[in-house]
């Protein structure tokens, strides 16, 4: 099975406190693997501009839009997402975050794990979603 890099981004240490070129989306066979998505729009990754400061629902909408865009790059849709891991920095954010997830995924939701963490890569980030998809032939 050959892997295909569908999207990458180059960042410097001043934006996300990590430097280098990072894979954002790989397709390996019919499987899709994405970098964890947050309140940073795909077009803003190089600068590390966070949107929805203080608003976990808005950050979730952005993360889901990013996941949707990358699934489309892989030839799929949000319906092809099979697993998500959701990280929140405060248990109180769960209703807002999962409310947006429930709007984005119709029918049976992806298998999901929820984790409350002390912090993410930047203090402004309130949530992050790791997602995997399978695009049927």
C-alpha positions as CSV (number, residue, x, y, z in Angstrom):
1,X,0.0,0.0,0.0
2,X,1.5,3.3,-1.1
3,X,1.1,6.4,1.0
4,X,0.3,9.8,-0.6
5,X,0.9,13.1,1.1
6,X,-2.1,15.2,0.4
7,X,-1.3,18.3,2.4
8,X,1.6,19.7,4.4
9,X,2.6,22.9,6.0
10,X,5.9,24.6,6.9
11,X,6.0,26.4,10.2
12,X,8.7,28.2,12.1
13,X,9.3,28.2,15.8
14,X,7.6,31.6,16.2
15,X,4.1,30.5,15.2
16,X,3.3,27.1,16.8
17,X,6.5,26.6,18.8
18,X,7.4,23.8,16.5
19,X,9.5,24.2,13.3
20,X,9.7,22.2,10.1
21,X,7.4,20.8,7.5
22,X,4.6,18.9,8.9
23,X,2.2,16.5,7.2
24,X,-1.4,17.6,7.7
25,X,-3.0,14.8,5.7
26,X,-1.9,11.4,4.3
27,X,-3.8,8.8,2.4
28,X,-2.6,5.3,2.6
29,X,-4.6,3.0,0.4
30,X,-8.2,3.9,1.4
31,X,-7.2,5.2,4.8
32,X,-6.9,8.9,5.6
33,X,-4.8,10.2,8.5
34,X,-5.0,13.8,9.6
35,X,-3.0,16.1,11.9
36,X,-5.0,17.1,14.9
37,X,-7.3,20.0,14.1
38,X,-8.0,23.1,16.2
39,X,-9.2,26.7,15.9
40,X,-6.5,27.4,13.3
41,X,-7.8,27.5,9.8
42,X,-5.8,25.5,7.2
43,X,-4.9,28.7,5.4
44,X,-3.5,30.2,8.7
45,X,-1.3,27.3,9.8
46,X,1.9,29.0,8.8
47,X,1.2,32.0,11.0
48,X,-0.4,30.1,13.8
49,X,-3.4,32.5,13.9
50,X,-6.0,31.1,16.3
51,X,-9.7,31.9,15.6
52,X,-12.5,31.7,18.1
53,X,-10.5,32.8,21.1
54,X,-12.4,31.9,24.2
55,X,-15.1,30.1,22.1
56,X,-14.8,26.3,22.0
57,X,-17.8,25.9,19.7
58,X,-16.2,28.2,17.1
59,X,-12.9,26.5,17.4
60,X,-14.7,23.1,16.8
61,X,-16.5,24.5,13.7
62,X,-13.1,25.5,12.3
63,X,-11.5,22.1,13.2
64,X,-14.4,20.3,11.5
65,X,-14.2,22.5,8.4
66,X,-10.5,21.6,8.2
67,X,-11.3,17.9,8.5
68,X,-14.0,18.2,5.9
69,X,-11.6,19.9,3.5
70,X,-8.9,17.2,4.0
71,X,-11.4,14.4,3.6
72,X,-12.4,16.0,0.3
73,X,-8.7,16.1,-0.8
74,X,-8.7,12.4,-0.1
75,X,-11.8,11.8,-2.3
76,X,-14.2,11.4,0.7
77,X,-16.6,13.3,2.9
78,X,-17.2,13.8,6.6
79,X,-19.3,10.6,6.3
80,X,-16.1,8.7,5.7
81,X,-14.6,9.7,9.1
82,X,-14.6,6.6,11.2
83,X,-12.7,7.6,14.4
84,X,-12.1,10.8,16.3
85,X,-10.2,11.7,19.4
86,X,-11.5,14.9,21.0
87,X,-9.3,16.8,23.4
88,X,-10.7,19.7,25.5
89,X,-8.8,21.9,28.0
90,X,-11.8,22.1,30.3
91,X,-14.5,19.6,31.0
92,X,-17.1,22.4,30.8
93,X,-16.3,22.8,27.0
94,X,-17.6,19.3,26.2
95,X,-21.3,20.3,25.6
96,X,-20.2,23.1,23.1
97,X,-17.6,20.9,21.4
98,X,-19.8,17.8,21.1
99,X,-22.8,20.0,20.1
100,X,-20.8,21.1,17.0
101,X,-19.6,17.5,16.3
102,X,-23.2,16.3,16.5
103,X,-24.3,18.9,13.9
104,X,-21.4,18.0,11.5
105,X,-21.8,14.2,11.6
106,X,-25.2,12.9,10.7
107,X,-26.6,9.5,11.4
108,X,-24.1,7.2,13.2
109,X,-21.2,9.3,14.6
110,X,-17.6,8.2,14.2
111,X,-16.2,6.1,17.0
112,X,-15.0,8.6,19.6
113,X,-12.7,9.1,22.5
114,X,-12.9,12.2,24.7
115,X,-10.0,13.4,26.7
116,X,-9.6,16.4,29.1
117,X,-6.1,17.8,29.0
118,X,-4.2,20.4,30.9
119,X,-3.3,22.3,27.7
120,X,-2.6,22.2,24.0
121,X,0.1,23.6,21.7
122,X,-0.9,27.2,22.3
123,X,-2.8,28.6,25.3
124,X,-5.6,30.0,23.1
125,X,-6.5,26.5,21.8
126,X,-9.4,25.1,23.8
127,X,-9.9,21.9,21.8
128,X,-8.4,19.6,19.2
129,X,-9.8,16.8,17.1
130,X,-7.7,13.9,15.7
131,X,-9.6,12.2,12.9
132,X,-9.2,9.1,10.7
133,X,-11.2,8.3,7.6
134,X,-11.7,5.4,5.2
135,X,-12.7,6.3,1.7
136,X,-14.5,3.4,0.0
137,X,-13.4,2.5,-3.6
